[in-house]
Amino acid sequence: MKQRSGSAQTRWEQHTQRPLFGLAAVFAVAYAVPIVRPDASAEVRWWCDAAEWGVWGAFALDYVIRLLLAERRWEFVRSRWLDLAAVVLPMIQPLRLLRLVATLLLVGQRARMASQIRLTTYVGGSVIGLLMFGSLAVLSVERDAPGGNINTLDDAVWWSFTTMTTVGYGDHAPTTGLGRVLAVGLMLSGIALLGVVTANIAAWFIARFEKDDAEERRQTAAITALAEEVRLLRAEVASLRASGAVPEQRR
């Protein structure tokens, strides 16, 4: 059941959307730096790790506050079970990859609730986010793997792009179990997003054709009404002439 528009939960969600999206950008930088710069100092790595945990903690706190503000808490938990899973996931096993997955889920769920974010923006952001984080994640897993062939960021981006679009040239492929799990997730996500994009484009064409058809029907109806009015005027003039009220014009 939806919360009423003036509820405390709704007001909280509206006021925290932008700060949380800003924190998501911080998470992206903190996650990318140690992977792009493997020679970064221990201090830089510590700060990046702390930033990742901090951003995840902010989204987890946001979930708890929204739960406390909800009018029907059990209904809130049932309708937002994915948020709860994302909050609990890193606690089970504090792997860096789990923090990435959990934060992406929380950001995605929060973006879906933002009324100012349209479907095209949401899908575009999801594609870019998956491409970027998929590339970073597979690079962190595969770079030092024996026999691995995804050794640079360029290789990782190319692999992510071909995987998401289900092209799969095969020139780059993960060799570790975790890398293959990432590949499966990226493939499924890419298929889902491409389906949404295709459906959105098809809906746009259908709406355009329906609009053109409606305009054509309106013009046809106007012409038909005008022709009927002319026919009635002619009949009226003929009737008046027959009664002698209107003399016939001489040629």
N, C-alpha and C positions, 0 to 999 in steps of 0.2 A: 504494500500500500504506500502510495506516495505521500511524502510529508507536505503539509500545507506551505504555501510560498512564504509566509511570514514567520515560520518557525525559527527557533534559535539555531537549529542544525543547518538550515538553509542559509541563514545569514553568515554563519561561520564558514561554510563552504564557499560563499561568494567572496568573503574577505581574505581567505587564505589561498585562493587559486593562484594568483600571480606570485606571491612569495614561494609557494611550493614549486612552481615551474622554474623560478630562479634557482632554487636549490637543486633542481634536477640538472640544470646546466652546470652547476658546481660539481655534481656527481660525475657528469660526463667528462669534465676536465680531469678530475681526480682519478678516474678509472683509466683514462687514456695515457696520462703522463708516464707511469711506470712501464707501460707496454711499448709505447713509441720510443721512450728513452730508457732502455734496459740498463744503461750505465748510470742512471740517476743515483744520487747519494742516499744513504740510509735515512737521513733526516727527511729528504723529500718524499721518500716512500712512506715514512711514518705519517707525515702530514696528509698524504693522499689517502692512506688507509683510514686515518681518523676522520677525514672529510666524508669518505664513503659511509662509514658507520654513522656519522652525524646526520647525513641526509636521510639514510634509511630510518634512523631514530626519529627524525622530524615527521616523516610520513607515518610511522607507526604511532607516534603521539597524536597525529591528526586523526587517525582511525579511532583511537581510544576516545578522544574528545567528541568526535561525531557520534560514537556509540553512546556516550553518556548524555548527549543532547537529544538523542533520538526519542521520539514519543513512544515508539514500540520497539524496544531493543531487540527482542527475539526476531521480529520481522526484519530489522536492520541487519542482523547477523546472517539470516537466511538469504536475503537479497544481495548481500555483499560478501559472500563466502570467499570469493577470489581475493578480495582485500585482506581478509583474515589469514588466508593461506600465505599470502605474500609477506605478512607481518611475522608469521610464525616460522616460515621457511629458514631464514638465516639463523634462527636460534637452535634449530636441530643440529646443523652442522655448519659452523661459521666459515664456509668456503667463500672465496672472493667471487666465484662464479654465481653462487647462490644469492649473494648480495646484489649482483647485477640483475639477475632474473627477478628477484623480489622487487627491486626499485623500479624496474621497467613495468612490472605489473601494476604497481601502485600509481606510477605516473600515468600509465594508460587509462586506468580506471578513473583517475581524477580528471583527465582530459575529456573523457566521455561525458562527465557531468557538467563541464563548462558550457554554458548556454551560448557563449559568444564564439565557440569553436565549431565551425561548420564541418560537414562530413569530409569535404575535399581536403580541408586543412588537416583534419585528424588522420586521414589516410596517408596524405603526403608526409606528415610528420612521422607516422608509424613506419613508413617505408624507409625514410632517411635514418631513423633511429635504429631499426633492425639492421640496416646495411652497415652502419657505423659500428654498433656494438657487436654485431655478429663478426665483423672483421677483426675487431680488437680481441674478442674472446677466443676465436679460433687461432689467432696469432699467438696469444699467450699460452695456449695449450700445445700447439704444434711446432713452435719455433725450435724447441730443443729436443723434439722427439726423434729417435733414431730412424733414419730413412724417410723423414718427413720432407715434403716439398713445398710447404707453406712457410717460408722463412723471412719474408719481408712484408711490410704493410701493403705494398702494391699487389703481391700475391694474394694476400688475405682479402683485399677489397674486390679483386677480380673473382676470386672463388665465391665470395658472398653474393656478388651480383649474378653470376651464372647459376648459383644454387637457388636464390630467391625467384629467379625467372624460370626455373626448372629447365634451363638449357643444358647445363652440366656437360661441358666440353671434355672433362676428364683430365685436363692437363694439370690441374691441382686438385688434390683430394686429401681429406684427413686420414691419418693412419692410426690414431689413438682412439680408444673407446669413447672418451669424453668428447673428442673432436667429432666423432660420428653422431653422438647424441646431439651436439650442436647443429650438425648438418640436418638431421631429421627435423629439429625444431624450426630451423630456418626455412626448410622446404615447405613444411606445413603452413608456417606463417606467410610465406610468399604466395602460396596458392590461395590462401584465404584473402589476402590483401588484393591480389590480382583479380579475384572474383568480385570483390567489392568495387574495384575500379571499373571493371567491365560492366557490372550492373549499373553503376552510376552513369557511365557514358551512354549505355542503352536507354536508361530512363530519361536522359537529357534529349536524345534523339526522338524518343516517343513523345515527350512533352512538346518538343518543337513541332513535330508533325501534327499533334493534336491541336496545337495553337493555330497552325496554318489551316487545318480543316475547319476549325471553329470560325476563323475569319472568312473562309470561303462560304461556309453555310450562312453566316451573317449577311454577306454581300448578296448571296442568292436569294435569301429571304427578303432583303430590301428591294431587289429588282422585281421579285414576284409581287410584293405589295404595291410597288409603283405601277407595275403593269395592270394590276387589278384596279387601282385608282383611276388610271387612264381609261380603262374599259368602262368603269362606272360613269365617268365624266362624258364619254362619248354617248353612252346610253341615255344620259340625262339630256344632253344637247339634242339628240335625235327625237326624244320625247317632246321637248319644247317646240321643235320645228314642226312636228306632226300636229301639235295643238295650235300652231300659228303664233305662239308667243314670241318666237324668234324667227325672223324672215330669213330665207335662204339667201346666201350671197350669190350675186350674179358673177359669172366668169367673164 
